[in-house]
């Protein structure tokens, strides 16, 4: 059986070199073989040369696809899997660190439970403690209101949360989730074909939530395998502040796609309120960059039409 690992590069060739080495040393069961497709969104000569060096020196087969521009994550994955033959595909971010048995544990469970269609592992920090970024709940008015007001810290009901923190205490047993994190997501060929891949309208963020929602509608059930552990690097405060607008605009785009006008209006309002509160808090703390980003999001979340939202996301993502 073939595992096709797809990696999207955006000025991360140094990380991809390490990731390819980790993939090459995975302890896969007999009968499984892995190969890598790397889609380069950097449009940069030095990055291309670095990727070609990785391909030439790797003991595992690596195919390279060079985009003519930054097409975004989902579109890059779609391009990487176009006309490819595979039994399972796994999308892995360059800043992910795998354990030696991560992929084999995912494959063992996936091959025995093909009806689930989509799988992911458990993200952990450097102390091997779960960081709860391995899976997401469906964005809703309830958990967005809880985030906006800070009530999620006090009300532990699962419906008020956007993660699966309460499941992690039982780390041995796989469990169903609304969405597996896109940092390391495995999908069967049948589920990929049935969903027709990522929605090309999503540039970055929320594309995996949309994919998993469509998969669930077709009868598949995204599943987390807690024994399959991995580490996903965190970003600095400045990087996180810059990403805030992109992440939440993508959530608004997702809600616009799947819900009605009133639901979307309330969702936007809750994001605006939560952003306004955080803009004030970060301003008081002297975190001016973060305060500007939260203020910007508070304004954008209420004032943009769907077409304006798409344009604003494109401009933000190109920065």
N, C-alpha and C positions, 0 to 999 in steps of 0.2 A: 504494500500500500504506500501511496505517496503523500508526504506532507510537504506542502508548499508554503514556505515562510516568506511573507511580503513585508518589506521594510521601506518606509518612505523617508528619504533624506532631504533635510533642509539645513544645510551647513552643519552637518553632524557626522561627517565621514570618519572622524577620529573615534566616535562612539560606535559607529557601525563596525569598524574593524574589530573591536572587542566583542561586540554582540555576535558577529559571524563566528569568531573563535569559540564562543560559548555554545552556539548551535552545533558546531562541528563536534564538540565533546559531549553532547547529550547522549545519555545512555538509552538509546532507542531499542525496543524489542526487535528481535529478528523478524524480518518480514516488512519492516518499515524503513523507508529511505526518505531522506530530506534533501531538499534543494531550496535555494534562496533566489528571490527576485527583489532587486532593489530599484525603486523608482526615484529618480533624482529630480527634486523640485527646485534646486538651488540656482540652476542656470549660471554656473560659475565654473570657469576653466580649472581652477585648483581643486575644486570638489570632484569634478569629473576625473581628473588625473588620479586623485586619491582613491576613488571608487574602482577605477580600472586596476590599480595596484592591488586592492583587496581581492578583486576577481582573479587576478593572475597568480596570487600567492595562496589563495584559499584551497584547502584540500576538499572542500565541499563545493558542489556546482553553484555558481553565482551568475545569474543573468542580470544585465543592467538595462534600464529603460530611462532615457533622458527626455524630460519634459521640455517643451519650448518656452514654458513659463511656469510660475507657481500655480498649479491647478488645484491645490488644496489636498487634504488627506483622503477623503472619500473618492474623489476622482482619480487620484494616484493609485489607490488600491484597485479600483475598477480597471484601470489600464494594466496594472500588474497581473491581474487574473484573466485578462482578455485572451481567449483562445488557448488557455493553459489546461493541461490535463492533471487532475489531482483528486485524491480522495478526501483530504482535509486541507484547509488553508489556515494559517495562523498569522495574524497581523501583530507585529511587535514594534513598539516605539524604540528608537535608537538609544534612549536613556534608560532602558529597562535592563536589569541584571537578572539572569536566570540562575536557578539552582541546577545542579547536574541532572536532576531527574524531573524538572518542571515539565518539559514537553512529553516525556514518556508517560508521566502520570495523567496528563491531559488526554493523550492518545489512547491509553488503556481504557479510560472511562468512556471516551467518545466512541470508540469502536464497539463497546459493549452496550451503549445507549444511543444509537443513532437517531432515535426519535426526538431527542432533545435539541439537536441541531446546532446549538451554540454553547461554547464552554469558555470558562476563564478560571484563573488561579486566584490565590490569595496574596494581595500585596502586603509586604511587611517592611518595617524600617530596618535600620542597620543593626538593631538589637533583636531582630526576628519577631518583633511584636506587630500585630496587625495594625495597619494605618487606615483601614476602612475605605480605601479608594479603589477597591477591586470591583465594585458593582454599584449600580445606582437604581433608585426607585423612579418610577414614572413621575415626571414633574407634574404637580397638581396645585390647585388653589390652597389646599390644606398645608402641604409641606412648604410652599412658597410663603404663605402667611406666617408660618412658624419661623421660617428663616428671617423674614422681614422684621418681625417683632422681637426676635430672640427667644421665643417661647420653646423652641426646639431643645433648648438646654434644660428646660424644666419639665416638659411633657415628653415622656419616653415612649409614648404610643408609636408603633411603627408607621402609622399613617401620617405622623407629624415629622417624620425624618426623611432625608433623601439618600441615606446610606443603609447598610445592613449590619450595623454595629452589634445589634443584639444577637445575631446568628454566630458571631465569631467565637463565642465561648465554647461552642461545640465544633471544634475544628476538624474532626475526623470525617463527618458525614457531609456529602454533597447536598446542596440545597438550591431550590429554584429562586431566580431573581427576575426583576423586570428587565434589567439590562446589565450585561457584562461590560466592564470598562474596556475602552478601545485601546488601552496601552498594551494589552495582550489578550486578543480575542481569537479563539479558534472556531471555525465554522465548517460544517460538512459541505461537500459538493452539492448535495441535493438541496440543502437549505439555501446555499448561495444562488443556485439556479432558480429556486422557487421565489426568492425575494427579489431577484434581478439586481442584486448588489446594492451599493450605497446610492442614495438619492443624490444626484449631481448638484442639486441646488444648495446642499450643505457644504460650505467651504472648510470649516474647521469647528469642531465641537458639536455635540448633540447628534452627529451622524450615526453613532452607534446606538443611541437611544431610539432613533427612528428605525434603524435596521432591526433591532430586537423587537420593537413594537410590531412591525410588519411580519416578522417571523412568528411571533406569538399568535397573531391573527390567522396564520396558516396552520396552527397546531403544534409548532415547535415550542420548546420551553428552555430558555437560556438557564444554564446551570453553573454554579461555582463549585470547583473541586478544591477544598481548603488545603489538602496535602500538597498541591502543586503551588509552591511558593515562588515569589519573585519580588524584586525591589524596583520601584519606579521613582526616579529622582524627583525631588521637589525643586521649585524655582525660588529665586531670591525674592525679597519683598518688592523690589522695583519691577521685576518680570511679572510677578503675580498681579501687581496693580495694573500693569499694561494689559494683561490678559482678561481682567475683570469684564471690560466692555465686550470683548469678543465672546466670552463664555455666555454672558447673559443675553446678548443679542441673538446668539444661536438658540438659546432656550425660548426666546420670544418667537423666533422663526419656527421652531418646532411646534409650539402651541398654536401659532397661526395656521399651521398645516393641518393639525388634527382636531381642533376644537372650534366652536362657534364664536360669533362676534362678542357676546356678553362675557363668556368665559375668558376670552383673550384680553378683553378690556380690564377685567378684574385682575388677571395675572400681571398685566403691565403695571397696573396701579400698585400692586403689592411690591413689585420690583422697585418701582419709583420710591415708595415709602422706605423700604429697606435700604436703598442706596442713599437716600437723603440722610437717614439716621447715621449711616456709616461715614458719610462725607463730613458730618459735624464732629463725630467722634475722632476721626483721624486728623481733622484740622486742629482740634484741641490738643492732640498728642504731638502735633508738629510734623505729621507725616503728609507734607504738602502734595507730593505726587499722587499718593493714594487718594487724598481728599479730592483732587481734581478729577481723577478717574471716576470715583463714586458720584461726584456731582454731574459729570458728563452723562453717566449712565442714567441717573435720575431724570434728566431732561430728555434723553433720547428714547427711553422706554415708553414715555407717554406721547411724544410728539411725532413719531415716524409712522408713515403709511408703510404698507408691505413693500412697495417698490423703493421707497426711500430707505427702508431698513436694509434691503439687499445692497444698495449703493454704499450705505454707511459701513456695513460689514466689510465690503470689498476694500474700502479705503483704510479702515482700521487694520485689516489683516495684512495689508501691503506695507504698513509702517515698520 
